[in-house]
Amino acid sequence: MEDEQTLQNPFPSPPSLYVNYTSHNLHLLSLFKVRLEASGESIDELEEPDIIKKQLELLAGESDIPDWPLTQLEKPRVDWINEDGYYNVYGDTWFTKETIPSLKETGGVQLYPEDPTVDRRPALKSILTTMLYTYSSFLSSIVAPPTPPYAQDTPPDWHRLLEWIRVMGQNLIAAANDLRPVQARANLEAMMDRQLKLRQEETMAINAKCDELEAKLNELLQRANGIVNTEKPSTSRHKSDFTKAGHTETDALFDEESPQTSDAANNINLPNQTEESDNDFPTISQEDLRRWAEGGSGG
């Protein structure tokens, strides 16, 4: 059951001293600082045992005085952290400036120059050559006969070679890690160059497509103008043909009228109308026309 409860909490528990941050203890701390300043003393001048004695003395009339120094409740001194360059949280040390610690700073044996401005390639080549030679010697020492019984106090030779290989490997890994910023910068430059070329290619493709569409539109416009120019004379010709056809149809309608209608029309002369010289029909007076009309209506 305890293992299940432990696995249910994926994050580390807070420090045990968080229970000390109560309102009563914070009030005691402020009261202790005021009374200590009134007595002419400073907290920075007192050691931890002296602080406990002093707080018991100055806070004698108060209740629930802790047996640990109240100065633990104060906020961390930022100036001290900046001066030291690091601070501790949950048992881990964190540096105020984000720097990659060297192999020497972490307690290892550094065989290449610590200054990053110095060329490390000769040292790294030497380390690699030494590592290969040590590895060959290590294989030879493994296949060698065991040490005699009287030399049990002397460690085997392969122990020393194995430790030396470990040191060589640490130096190669540390030197490679020091080059991570350079590698990241080179990768970023390559990525930006690739993106720039890709955008240039896309821009060129868009411009080429725009030019193609513009040429196509100009071609369609020219073809449309040509069609309009060729249709204008044919339209006038069609209108004249339609007029002539209309006159022809009208004449045909008059030609197809009945004979009675044609004769009646020929026998009618308007008043004061003179007879043509070549007309053989007799002249009809208005009186004859009136009688003809009355007789026709009566019939």
VEXFI-820650 format. One record per residue: x, y, z of N, C-alpha, C in turn; residue number from 1. Coordinates in steps of 0.02 Angstrom, whole numbers, plus 50000, padded with zeros to 5 digits. Layout:
# residues N
{node {X; Y; Z}; {X; Y; Z}; {X; Y; Z}; NUM}
...
END
This chain:
# residues 299
{node {50042; 49940; 50000}; {50000; 50000; 50000}; {50043; 50063; 50000}; 1}
{node {50098; 50061; 50038}; {50143; 50119; 50040}; {50176; 50129; 49973}; 2}
{node {50193; 50073; 49938}; {50224; 50080; 49872}; {50176; 50112; 49823}; 3}
{node {50111; 50094; 49827}; {50062; 50123; 49783}; {50055; 50198; 49796}; 4}
{node {50055; 50219; 49858}; {50050; 50290; 49874}; {50112; 50328; 49851}; 5}
{node {50170; 50295; 49854}; {50231; 50328; 49831}; {50230; 50338; 49755}; 6}
{node {50205; 50289; 49719}; {50203; 50294; 49646}; {50150; 50343; 49622}; 7}
{node {50099; 50357; 49663}; {50047; 50403; 49642}; {50071; 50475; 49640}; 8}
{node {50127; 50492; 49672}; {50152; 50560; 49674}; {50213; 50565; 49628}; 9}
{node {50204; 50590; 49567}; {50261; 50592; 49520}; {50309; 50648; 49534}; 10}
{node {50291; 50697; 49576}; {50333; 50754; 49591}; {50362; 50748; 49661}; 11}
{node {50421; 50777; 49672}; {50451; 50773; 49739}; {50410; 50813; 49790}; 12}
{node {50410; 50789; 49850}; {50374; 50822; 49904}; {50410; 50886; 49923}; 13}
{node {50374; 50937; 49948}; {50407; 50999; 49969}; {50449; 50987; 50031}; 14}
{node {50495; 51032; 50046}; {50537; 51023; 50106}; {50494; 51020; 50169}; 15}
{node {50520; 50986; 50218}; {50482; 50977; 50280}; {50473; 51042; 50319}; 16}
{node {50515; 51092; 50306}; {50510; 51154; 50344}; {50452; 51199; 50321}; 17}
{node {50414; 51177; 50270}; {50358; 51220; 50248}; {50305; 51225; 50302}; 18}
{node {50303; 51177; 50349}; {50253; 51179; 50402}; {50270; 51234; 50453}; 19}
{node {50331; 51260; 50450}; {50350; 51313; 50497}; {50324; 51381; 50477}; 20}
{node {50301; 51388; 50415}; {50279; 51453; 50391}; {50205; 51464; 50410}; 21}
{node {50194; 51473; 50475}; {50127; 51488; 50500}; {50122; 51562; 50517}; 22}
{node {50061; 51585; 50523}; {50050; 51656; 50539}; {50080; 51673; 50607}; 23}
{node {50075; 51627; 50654}; {50102; 51640; 50721}; {50178; 51646; 50720}; 24}
{node {50211; 51600; 50683}; {50284; 51603; 50680}; {50308; 51665; 50643}; 25}
{node {50273; 51685; 50590}; {50292; 51746; 50555}; {50283; 51808; 50599}; 26}
{node {50231; 51807; 50641}; {50222; 51862; 50688}; {50278; 51863; 50739}; 27}
{node {50299; 51805; 50763}; {50355; 51802; 50810}; {50419; 51826; 50778}; 28}
{node {50430; 51811; 50714}; {50490; 51834; 50679}; {50492; 51910; 50674}; 29}
{node {50437; 51940; 50654}; {50436; 52014; 50650}; {50444; 52046; 50718}; 30}
{node {50414; 52017; 50769}; {50422; 52043; 50836}; {50494; 52036; 50862}; 31}
{node {50524; 51979; 50846}; {50594; 51967; 50866}; {50641; 52016; 50832}; 32}
{node {50631; 52031; 50769}; {50675; 52078; 50734}; {50668; 52149; 50762}; 33}
{node {50606; 52168; 50780}; {50596; 52235; 50808}; {50630; 52241; 50876}; 34}
{node {50621; 52192; 50918}; {50651; 52195; 50985}; {50727; 52188; 50982}; 35}
{node {50752; 52150; 50933}; {50824; 52143; 50927}; {50856; 52209; 50904}; 36}
{node {50824; 52243; 50857}; {50849; 52308; 50836}; {50845; 52359; 50891}; 37}
{node {50792; 52354; 50933}; {50786; 52400; 50990}; {50842; 52390; 51040}; 38}
{node {50866; 52329; 51045}; {50921; 52315; 51092}; {50989; 52334; 51063}; 39}
{node {50991; 52355; 51000}; {51054; 52376; 50969}; {51095; 52320; 50939}; 40}
{node {51065; 52262; 50928}; {51102; 52206; 50899}; {51074; 52191; 50828}; 41}
{node {51112; 52152; 50791}; {51093; 52134; 50722}; {51092; 52059; 50715}; 42}
{node {51047; 52035; 50673}; {51041; 51963; 50663}; {51103; 51936; 50628}; 43}
{node {51133; 51975; 50583}; {51190; 51952; 50546}; {51250; 51940; 50590}; 44}
{node {51252; 51970; 50648}; {51309; 51963; 50694}; {51303; 51903; 50740}; 45}
{node {51245; 51869; 50739}; {51233; 51814; 50786}; {51238; 51747; 50749}; 46}
{node {51263; 51697; 50785}; {51264; 51629; 50759}; {51199; 51595; 50776}; 47}
{node {51189; 51535; 50748}; {51125; 51500; 50758}; {51111; 51485; 50831}; 48}
{node {51158; 51459; 50872}; {51143; 51449; 50943}; {51127; 51514; 50980}; 49}
{node {51162; 51567; 50962}; {51149; 51631; 50994}; {51080; 51659; 50974}; 50}
{node {51060; 51646; 50914}; {50994; 51669; 50892}; {50939; 51635; 50932}; 51}
{node {50947; 51569; 50943}; {50895; 51532; 50981}; {50891; 51559; 51053}; 52}
{node {50948; 51571; 51084}; {50948; 51599; 51152}; {50918; 51668; 51153}; 53}
{node {50935; 51708; 51104}; {50911; 51777; 51103}; {50836; 51780; 51092}; 54}
{node {50809; 51737; 51049}; {50738; 51739; 51036}; {50699; 51713; 51096}; 55}
{node {50727; 51665; 51134}; {50694; 51643; 51195}; {50694; 51698; 51248}; 56}
{node {50746; 51738; 51246}; {50751; 51793; 51295}; {50705; 51851; 51277}; 57}
{node {50704; 51870; 51213}; {50664; 51928; 51194}; {50589; 51912; 51186}; 58}
{node {50574; 51850; 51174}; {50504; 51829; 51165}; {50480; 51789; 51224}; 59}
{node {50503; 51806; 51283}; {50485; 51767; 51343}; {50410; 51770; 51357}; 60}
{node {50378; 51826; 51343}; {50307; 51832; 51358}; {50261; 51802; 51305}; 61}
{node {50288; 51778; 51252}; {50247; 51750; 51197}; {50239; 51675; 51206}; 62}
{node {50188; 51647; 51172}; {50173; 51575; 51177}; {50198; 51540; 51115}; 63}
{node {50212; 51475; 51124}; {50232; 51431; 51069}; {50294; 51458; 51033}; 64}
{node {50346; 51471; 51072}; {50409; 51492; 51042}; {50446; 51431; 51016}; 65}
{node {50465; 51428; 50952}; {50498; 51368; 50926}; {50568; 51361; 50953}; 66}
{node {50593; 51299; 50949}; {50661; 51285; 50972}; {50711; 51288; 50915}; 67}
{node {50693; 51312; 50860}; {50736; 51321; 50802}; {50739; 51396; 50787}; 68}
{node {50791; 51420; 50753}; {50797; 51492; 50741}; {50742; 51518; 50694}; 69}
{node {50711; 51572; 50713}; {50658; 51602; 50672}; {50685; 51634; 50609}; 70}
{node {50750; 51644; 50607}; {50780; 51674; 50547}; {50775; 51627; 50485}; 71}
{node {50758; 51564; 50497}; {50748; 51519; 50440}; {50687; 51538; 50398}; 72}
{node {50642; 51577; 50428}; {50581; 51597; 50393}; {50592; 51658; 50347}; 73}
{node {50650; 51688; 50351}; {50663; 51746; 50309}; {50673; 51726; 50236}; 74}
{node {50660; 51773; 50192}; {50670; 51760; 50120}; {50745; 51753; 50106}; 75}
{node {50762; 51716; 50054}; {50833; 51709; 50037}; {50864; 51776; 50018}; 76}
{node {50926; 51784; 50036}; {50962; 51846; 50019}; {50986; 51841; 49947}; 77}
{node {50957; 51882; 49904}; {50975; 51880; 49834}; {51047; 51902; 49824}; 78}
{node {51070; 51950; 49865}; {51139; 51973; 49857}; {51188; 51918; 49874}; 79}
{node {51170; 51876; 49923}; {51214; 51820; 49939}; {51215; 51769; 49882}; 80}
{node {51156; 51756; 49851}; {51153; 51708; 49796}; {51194; 51734; 49737}; 81}
{node {51188; 51799; 49722}; {51227; 51827; 49667}; {51302; 51826; 49683}; 82}
{node {51318; 51834; 49745}; {51389; 51832; 49765}; {51417; 51762; 49759}; 83}
{node {51378; 51712; 49781}; {51401; 51643; 49777}; {51396; 51616; 49706}; 84}
{node {51347; 51640; 49668}; {51339; 51616; 49600}; {51297; 51554; 49593}; 85}
{node {51268; 51529; 49648}; {51226; 51468; 49644}; {51179; 51468; 49703}; 86}
{node {51130; 51424; 49700}; {51083; 51413; 49756}; {51060; 51340; 49754}; 87}
{node {51036; 51316; 49809}; {51015; 51247; 49816}; {50939; 51243; 49822}; 88}
{node {50909; 51198; 49783}; {50837; 51185; 49784}; {50826; 51110; 49780}; 89}
{node {50792; 51082; 49830}; {50778; 51011; 49832}; {50841; 50968; 49827}; 90}
{node {50894; 50993; 49857}; {50956; 50955; 49857}; {50998; 50963; 49795}; 91}
{node {50975; 51000; 49744}; {51013; 51011; 49683}; {51042; 51081; 49682}; 92}
{node {51100; 51088; 49653}; {51134; 51152; 49648}; {51119; 51183; 49580}; 93}
{node {51096; 51245; 49581}; {51079; 51281; 49520}; {51120; 51345; 49517}; 94}
{node {51152; 51357; 49460}; {51194; 51415; 49452}; {51151; 51474; 49427}; 95}
{node {51169; 51534; 49449}; {51132; 51593; 49429}; {51143; 51610; 49355}; 96}
{node {51200; 51593; 49328}; {51215; 51603; 49258}; {51216; 51536; 49223}; 97}
{node {51178; 51531; 49169}; {51173; 51468; 49132}; {51238; 51457; 49093}; 98}
{node {51282; 51418; 49122}; {51345; 51402; 49090}; {51355; 51326; 49091}; 99}
{node {51391; 51301; 49043}; {51407; 51230; 49041}; {51470; 51219; 49082}; 100}
{node {51465; 51183; 49138}; {51526; 51172; 49179}; {51576; 51129; 49142}; 101}
{node {51638; 51146; 49150}; {51691; 51107; 49118}; {51701; 51042; 49155}; 102}
{node {51739; 50998; 49123}; {51754; 50934; 49154}; {51794; 50943; 49218}; 103}
{node {51837; 50992; 49220}; {51876; 51005; 49280}; {51832; 51030; 49336}; 104}
{node {51782; 51071; 49321}; {51737; 51097; 49373}; {51692; 51042; 49402}; 105}
{node {51678; 50991; 49363}; {51637; 50935; 49389}; {51678; 50882; 49425}; 106}
{node {51744; 50893; 49431}; {51785; 50847; 49469}; {51821; 50796; 49427}; 107}
{node {51820; 50802; 49360}; {51854; 50754; 49317}; {51923; 50777; 49298}; 108}
{node {51959; 50735; 49262}; {52026; 50750; 49237}; {52019; 50776; 49166}; 109}
{node {52035; 50839; 49156}; {52028; 50871; 49090}; {52096; 50872; 49056}; 110}
{node {52099; 50843; 48996}; {52161; 50836; 48960}; {52166; 50882; 48899}; 111}
{node {52115; 50922; 48886}; {52117; 50969; 48830}; {52114; 51040; 48858}; 112}
{node {52134; 51090; 48819}; {52135; 51159; 48845}; {52067; 51183; 48867}; 113}
{node {52066; 51217; 48923}; {52003; 51242; 48950}; {51979; 51305; 48914}; 114}
{node {52024; 51343; 48886}; {52006; 51404; 48851}; {51973; 51386; 48784}; 115}
{node {51910; 51407; 48772}; {51877; 51388; 48709}; {51907; 51420; 48647}; 116}
{node {51946; 51473; 48656}; {51976; 51506; 48598}; {52036; 51469; 48571}; 117}
{node {52063; 51423; 48611}; {52122; 51384; 48590}; {52099; 51325; 48548}; 118}
{node {52137; 51310; 48495}; {52120; 51254; 48451}; {52129; 51189; 48490}; 119}
{node {52075; 51150; 48494}; {52076; 51088; 48532}; {52088; 51026; 48489}; 120}
{node {52093; 51035; 48424}; {52099; 50977; 48381}; {52162; 50936; 48393}; 121}
{node {52221; 50967; 48403}; {52280; 50924; 48418}; {52271; 50884; 48482}; 122}
{node {52243; 50916; 48534}; {52234; 50880; 48597}; {52183; 50823; 48589}; 123}
{node {52129; 50834; 48551}; {52079; 50782; 48542}; {52107; 50724; 48501}; 124}
{node {52148; 50740; 48450}; {52179; 50686; 48412}; {52226; 50644; 48456}; 125}
{node {52262; 50678; 48499}; {52306; 50642; 48545}; {52267; 50598; 48593}; 126}
{node {52211; 50624; 48618}; {52168; 50585; 48663}; {52140; 50524; 48628}; 127}
{node {52118; 50532; 48566}; {52090; 50476; 48528}; {52144; 50423; 48515}; 128}
{node {52204; 50445; 48497}; {52258; 50397; 48485}; {52276; 50360; 48549}; 129}
{node {52279; 50396; 48605}; {52294; 50364; 48669}; {52239; 50315; 48689}; 130}
{node {52177; 50333; 48675}; {52121; 50288; 48692}; {52125; 50223; 48652}; 131}
{node {52140; 50228; 48587}; {52146; 50168; 48547}; {52205; 50124; 48570}; 132}
{node {52260; 50155; 48585}; {52318; 50117; 48609}; {52302; 50084; 48677}; 133}
{node {52269; 50121; 48721}; {52251; 50093; 48786}; {52202; 50036; 48779}; 134}
{node {52156; 50042; 48731}; {52108; 49988; 48720}; {52143; 49925; 48695}; 135}
{node {52192; 49934; 48652}; {52231; 49876; 48628}; {52269; 49843; 48686}; 136}
{node {52299; 49885; 48728}; {52335; 49858; 48787}; {52287; 49824; 48835}; 137}
{node {52226; 49851; 48840}; {52176; 49821; 48885}; {52157; 49751; 48860}; 138}
{node {52148; 49743; 48795}; {52133; 49676; 48769}; {52190; 49628; 48781}; 139}
{node {52252; 49652; 48774}; {52310; 49609; 48786}; {52314; 49588; 48860}; 140}
{node {52297; 49634; 48905}; {52300; 49617; 48977}; {52245; 49569; 48997}; 141}
{node {52189; 49570; 48961}; {52134; 49524; 48979}; {52153; 49453; 48961}; 142}
{node {52184; 49443; 48904}; {52203; 49375; 48883}; {52268; 49351; 48915}; 143}
{node {52300; 49394; 48954}; {52362; 49374; 48987}; {52347; 49325; 49044}; 144}
{node {52396; 49284; 49065}; {52385; 49237; 49120}; {52370; 49275; 49185}; 145}
{node {52334; 49245; 49231}; {52318; 49280; 49294}; {52382; 49291; 49335}; 146}
{node {52376; 49337; 49382}; {52433; 49353; 49425}; {52446; 49295; 49473}; 147}
{node {52509; 49285; 49491}; {52526; 49231; 49538}; {52496; 49243; 49607}; 148}
{node {52491; 49191; 49648}; {52459; 49199; 49714}; {52497; 49247; 49759}; 149}
{node {52563; 49251; 49753}; {52600; 49295; 49798}; {52593; 49369; 49780}; 150}
{node {52562; 49384; 49723}; {52554; 49453; 49702}; {52480; 49474; 49704}; 151}
{node {52442; 49447; 49753}; {52372; 49464; 49758}; {52361; 49536; 49778}; 152}
{node {52407; 49565; 49815}; {52399; 49635; 49837}; {52407; 49684; 49779}; 153}
{node {52439; 49665; 49726}; {52448; 49709; 49668}; {52388; 49703; 49622}; 154}
{node {52353; 49756; 49607}; {52294; 49751; 49563}; {52315; 49732; 49492}; 155}
{node {52273; 49699; 49455}; {52290; 49681; 49386}; {52301; 49744; 49343}; 156}
{node {52338; 49734; 49290}; {52354; 49790; 49246}; {52293; 49815; 49210}; 157}
{node {52244; 49772; 49197}; {52185; 49794; 49159}; {52142; 49843; 49199}; 158}
{node {52148; 49842; 49266}; {52112; 49891; 49307}; {52135; 49962; 49290}; 159}
{node {52200; 49972; 49287}; {52228; 50037; 49272}; {52209; 50059; 49201}; 160}
{node {52212; 50012; 49153}; {52196; 50028; 49084}; {52122; 50045; 49076}; 161}
{node {52080; 50009; 49113}; {52008; 50024; 49109}; {51993; 50093; 49137}; 162}
{node {52024; 50112; 49191}; {52015; 50179; 49218}; {52040; 50232; 49170}; 163}
{node {52094; 50218; 49136}; {52121; 50267; 49089}; {52074; 50274; 49028}; 164}
{node {52045; 50219; 49007}; {51996; 50223; 48952}; {51935; 50264; 48972}; 165}
{node {51914; 50257; 49034}; {51858; 50296; 49059}; {51874; 50371; 49059}; 166}
{node {51935; 50388; 49078}; {51956; 50459; 49077}; {51957; 50485; 49006}; 167}
{node {51983; 50445; 48959}; {51985; 50466; 48889}; {51914; 50477; 48862}; 168}
{node {51870; 50431; 48878}; {51801; 50438; 48855}; {51767; 50500; 48884}; 169}
{node {51779; 50514; 48947}; {51751; 50575; 48977}; {51775; 50638; 48942}; 170}
{node {51838; 50640; 48925}; {51865; 50699; 48891}; {51836; 50708; 48821}; 171}
{node {51827; 50653; 48785}; {51797; 50658; 48718}; {51724; 50681; 48723}; 172}
{node {51687; 50654; 48770}; {51617; 50674; 48778}; {51612; 50747; 48799}; 173}
{node {51655; 50767; 48847}; {51652; 50837; 48870}; {51671; 50885; 48814}; 174}
{node {51721; 50868; 48774}; {51741; 50911; 48718}; {51685; 50916; 48666}; 175}
{node {51651; 50860; 48654}; {51595; 50861; 48607}; {51537; 50904; 48634}; 176}
{node {51524; 50900; 48699}; {51471; 50941; 48728}; {51487; 51016; 48726}; 177}
{node {51552; 51032; 48730}; {51570; 51103; 48725}; {51557; 51131; 48655}; 178}
{node {51554; 51087; 48606}; {51541; 51109; 48537}; {51467; 51109; 48520}; 179}
{node {51423; 51093; 48568}; {51351; 51094; 48554}; {51326; 51163; 48532}; 180}
{node {51347; 51218; 48565}; {51323; 51283; 48541}; {51345; 51298; 48469}; 181}
{node {51406; 51278; 48451}; {51429; 51289; 48382}; {51388; 51247; 48334}; 182}
{node {51374; 51185; 48353}; {51333; 51142; 48311}; {51262; 51169; 48303}; 183}
{node {51233; 51193; 48359}; {51166; 51221; 48355}; {51164; 51283; 48311}; 184}
{node {51216; 51326; 48316}; {51218; 51386; 48273}; {51225; 51366; 48200}; 185}
{node {51266; 51317; 48185}; {51273; 51295; 48115}; {51208; 51265; 48089}; 186}
{node {51175; 51225; 48130}; {51111; 51196; 48109}; {51059; 51250; 48097}; 187}
{node {51058; 51301; 48140}; {51011; 51356; 48131}; {51024; 51395; 48067}; 188}
{node {51087; 51408; 48052}; {51104; 51442; 47990}; {51083; 51401; 47929}; 189}
{node {51096; 51335; 47932}; {51077; 51292; 47876}; {51001; 51290; 47867}; 190}
{node {50964; 51288; 47922}; {50891; 51287; 47918}; {50865; 51353; 47890}; 191}
{node {50893; 51409; 47911}; {50871; 51473; 47885}; {50888; 51480; 47811}; 192}
{node {50946; 51456; 47790}; {50963; 51458; 47718}; {50915; 51415; 47678}; 193}
{node {50897; 51357; 47704}; {50850; 51313; 47669}; {50781; 51345; 47664}; 194}
{node {50758; 51377; 47717}; {50694; 51411; 47715}; {50695; 51470; 47666}; 195}
{node {50750; 51506; 47664}; {50756; 51562; 47617}; {50754; 51538; 47544}; 196}
{node {50791; 51485; 47529}; {50790; 51458; 47462}; {50720; 51432; 47444}; 197}
{node {50687; 51400; 47492}; {50619; 51375; 47478}; {50571; 51432; 47463}; 198}
{node {50575; 51486; 47501}; {50532; 51543; 47488}; {50548; 51576; 47421}; 199}
{node {50612; 51579; 47404}; {50630; 51607; 47339}; {50602; 51564; 47282}; 200}
{node {50606; 51498; 47289}; {50579; 51454; 47238}; {50503; 51461; 47233}; 201}
{node {50469; 51466; 47290}; {50397; 51475; 47289}; {50378; 51542; 47257}; 202}
{node {50417; 51594; 47272}; {50403; 51660; 47241}; {50413; 51658; 47166}; 203}
{node {50466; 51624; 47143}; {50478; 51618; 47071}; {50422; 51579; 47038}; 204}
{node {50398; 51526; 47071}; {50343; 51487; 47042}; {50279; 51528; 47038}; 205}
{node {50265; 51569; 47089}; {50205; 51611; 47088}; {50211; 51664; 47033}; 206}
{node {50270; 51694; 47026}; {50279; 51744; 46972}; {50271; 51713; 46903}; 207}
{node {50299; 51653; 46894}; {50292; 51619; 46830}; {50218; 51603; 46815}; 208}
{node {50182; 51582; 46866}; {50111; 51567; 46856}; {50071; 51630; 46840}; 209}
{node {50088; 51685; 46873}; {50055; 51749; 46858}; {50069; 51771; 46786}; 210}
{node {50132; 51763; 46764}; {50148; 51782; 46695}; {50110; 51738; 46646}; 211}
{node {50104; 51674; 46661}; {50067; 51629; 46617}; {49993; 51648; 46614}; 212}
{node {49962; 51664; 46671}; {49892; 51684; 46671}; {49882; 51751; 46635}; 213}
{node {49929; 51797; 46644}; {49924; 51861; 46609}; {49928; 51853; 46534}; 214}
{node {49973; 51809; 46510}; {49977; 51796; 46439}; {49914; 51763; 46413}; 215}
{node {49886; 51718; 46452}; {49824; 51685; 46432}; {49766; 51735; 46428}; 216}
{node {49761; 51780; 46476}; {49709; 51830; 46474}; {49717; 51877; 46414}; 217}
{node {49778; 51897; 46399}; {49789; 51940; 46340}; {49769; 51904; 46276}; 218}
{node {49784; 51839; 46272}; {49764; 51801; 46213}; {49689; 51797; 46206}; 219}
{node {49654; 51784; 46262}; {49581; 51782; 46260}; {49552; 51850; 46242}; 220}
{node {49582; 51904; 46266}; {49557; 51971; 46250}; {49565; 51986; 46176}; 221}
{node {49622; 51967; 46147}; {49632; 51978; 46076}; {49583; 51937; 46034}; 222}
{node {49571; 51876; 46054}; {49523; 51835; 46017}; {49453; 51863; 46022}; 223}
{node {49434; 51889; 46081}; {49368; 51919; 46089}; {49361; 51982; 46046}; 224}
{node {49413; 52023; 46043}; {49411; 52083; 46000}; {49406; 52064; 45926}; 225}
{node {49440; 52011; 45905}; {49435; 51989; 45836}; {49365; 51965; 45818}; 226}
{node {49332; 51930; 45865}; {49264; 51905; 45852}; {49216; 51963; 45845}; 227}
{node {49222; 52014; 45887}; {49177; 52073; 45885}; {49186; 52110; 45819}; 228}
{node {49249; 52118; 45796}; {49262; 52155; 45733}; {49234; 52118; 45673}; 229}
{node {49236; 52053; 45673}; {49210; 52014; 45616}; {49134; 52011; 45615}; 230}
{node {49099; 52020; 45670}; {49026; 52016; 45674}; {48993; 52082; 45655}; 231}
{node {49025; 52140; 45656}; {48993; 52205; 45642}; {48966; 52211; 45571}; 232}
{node {49001; 52198; 45515}; {48973; 52204; 45447}; {48919; 52153; 45433}; 233}
{node {48926; 52093; 45456}; {48875; 52043; 45444}; {48809; 52062; 45477}; 234}
{node {48811; 52097; 45533}; {48750; 52119; 45567}; {48713; 52170; 45525}; 235}
{node {48748; 52219; 45494}; {48715; 52269; 45450}; {48686; 52236; 45388}; 236}
{node {48723; 52187; 45362}; {48698; 52152; 45303}; {48635; 52114; 45319}; 237}
{node {48632; 52085; 45377}; {48572; 52048; 45397}; {48513; 52094; 45404}; 238}
{node {48525; 52155; 45430}; {48470; 52203; 45438}; {48442; 52224; 45370}; 239}
{node {48484; 52238; 45319}; {48461; 52258; 45253}; {48423; 52201; 45220}; 240}
{node {48449; 52140; 45227}; {48414; 52083; 45198}; {48345; 52074; 45229}; 241}
{node {48341; 52086; 45296}; {48277; 52080; 45329}; {48228; 52132; 45304}; 242}
{node {48252; 52194; 45290}; {48208; 52247; 45263}; {48182; 52229; 45194}; 243}
{node {48228; 52206; 45151}; {48207; 52186; 45084}; {48158; 52128; 45087}; 244}
{node {48171; 52081; 45130}; {48125; 52024; 45135}; {48057; 52046; 45160}; 245}
{node {48056; 52097; 45204}; {47992; 52122; 45228}; {47952; 52154; 45173}; 246}
{node {47985; 52194; 45131}; {47950; 52225; 45075}; {47924; 52173; 45027}; 247}
{node {47963; 52122; 45013}; {47942; 52070; 44967}; {47881; 52033; 44992}; 248}
{node {47882; 52017; 45058}; {47824; 51983; 45087}; {47762; 52027; 45084}; 249}
{node {47770; 52092; 45095}; {47712; 52138; 45093}; {47684; 52141; 45022}; 250}
{node {47728; 52145; 44973}; {47705; 52146; 44905}; {47669; 52082; 44886}; 251}
{node {47695; 52026; 44911}; {47662; 51962; 44895}; {47593; 51959; 44926}; 252}
{node {47585; 51987; 44987}; {47519; 51987; 45018}; {47470; 52028; 44977}; 253}
{node {47492; 52085; 44952}; {47447; 52126; 44911}; {47431; 52091; 44845}; 254}
{node {47479; 52053; 44819}; {47467; 52018; 44756}; {47419; 51961; 44764}; 255}
{node {47417; 51931; 44824}; {47373; 51873; 44835}; {47303; 51892; 44856}; 256}
{node {47284; 51956; 44853}; {47217; 51975; 44873}; {47165; 51949; 44823}; 257}
{node {47104; 51947; 44845}; {47049; 51921; 44802}; {47036; 51968; 44743}; 258}
{node {47008; 51943; 44686}; {46994; 51985; 44628}; {46942; 52039; 44642}; 259}
{node {46892; 52023; 44684}; {46840; 52072; 44700}; {46869; 52133; 44733}; 260}
{node {46912; 52121; 44780}; {46943; 52177; 44816}; {46985; 52219; 44770}; 261}
{node {47020; 52186; 44723}; {47062; 52223; 44676}; {47020; 52265; 44630}; 262}
{node {46963; 52236; 44606}; {46920; 52273; 44561}; {46888; 52332; 44596}; 263}
{node {46866; 52321; 44659}; {46835; 52376; 44697}; {46885; 52432; 44708}; 264}
{node {46946; 52412; 44721}; {46997; 52464; 44732}; {47012; 52502; 44669}; 265}
{node {47009; 52466; 44613}; {47023; 52501; 44550}; {46967; 52547; 44530}; 266}
{node {46904; 52531; 44549}; {46846; 52571; 44530}; {46836; 52632; 44574}; 267}
{node {46876; 52637; 44630}; {46868; 52693; 44677}; {46918; 52746; 44660}; 268}
{node {46892; 52807; 44650}; {46936; 52865; 44640}; {46921; 52916; 44692}; 269}
{node {46972; 52942; 44723}; {46964; 52993; 44774}; {46942; 53058; 44743}; 270}
{node {46911; 53104; 44780}; {46890; 53168; 44752}; {46949; 53206; 44725}; 271}
{node {46931; 53246; 44672}; {46981; 53289; 44639}; {47040; 53250; 44613}; 272}
{node {47034; 53183; 44606}; {47089; 53142; 44580}; {47083; 53140; 44505}; 273}
{node {47134; 53153; 44469}; {47134; 53154; 44396}; {47146; 53085; 44370}; 274}
{node {47116; 53070; 44316}; {47123; 53004; 44286}; {47187; 53003; 44244}; 275}
{node {47221; 52946; 44248}; {47282; 52938; 44210}; {47264; 52931; 44136}; 276}
{node {47309; 52948; 44094}; {47298; 52947; 44021}; {47289; 52877; 43994}; 277}
{node {47322; 52829; 44024}; {47318; 52762; 43999}; {47264; 52721; 44032}; 278}
{node {47218; 52752; 44075}; {47165; 52714; 44110}; {47105; 52712; 44065}; 279}
{node {47078; 52652; 44050}; {47020; 52643; 44006}; {46954; 52642; 44044}; 280}
{node {46955; 52644; 44111}; {46893; 52640; 44150}; {46859; 52708; 44149}; 281}
{node {46789; 52708; 44150}; {46752; 52772; 44153}; {46762; 52806; 44219}; 282}
{node {46750; 52872; 44220}; {46758; 52911; 44280}; {46697; 52903; 44324}; 283}
{node {46705; 52891; 44389}; {46650; 52881; 44437}; {46645; 52944; 44478}; 284}
{node {46585; 52972; 44480}; {46574; 53034; 44518}; {46560; 53017; 44591}; 285}
{node {46557; 53070; 44632}; {46542; 53060; 44703}; {46472; 53033; 44714}; 286}
{node {46425; 53057; 44672}; {46356; 53033; 44680}; {46353; 52959; 44664}; 287}
{node {46388; 52937; 44611}; {46389; 52865; 44595}; {46420; 52825; 44651}; 288}
{node {46472; 52853; 44680}; {46505; 52818; 44736}; {46459; 52812; 44796}; 289}
{node {46417; 52868; 44809}; {46373; 52866; 44868}; {46319; 52814; 44857}; 290}
{node {46290; 52813; 44795}; {46238; 52765; 44782}; {46265; 52693; 44785}; 291}
{node {46328; 52686; 44762}; {46357; 52619; 44763}; {46367; 52595; 44835}; 292}
{node {46385; 52644; 44876}; {46396; 52625; 44946}; {46331; 52610; 44982}; 293}
{node {46277; 52650; 44968}; {46213; 52637; 45000}; {46184; 52572; 44975}; 294}
{node {46191; 52560; 44911}; {46164; 52498; 44885}; {46200; 52438; 44912}; 295}
{node {46266; 52443; 44921}; {46305; 52387; 44949}; {46287; 52373; 45020}; 296}
{node {46275; 52428; 45059}; {46258; 52418; 45129}; {46189; 52390; 45137}; 297}
{node {46143; 52411; 45090}; {46076; 52385; 45095}; {46072; 52313; 45074}; 298}
{node {46112; 52294; 45023}; {46114; 52226; 45001}; {46146; 52182; 45050}; 299}
END
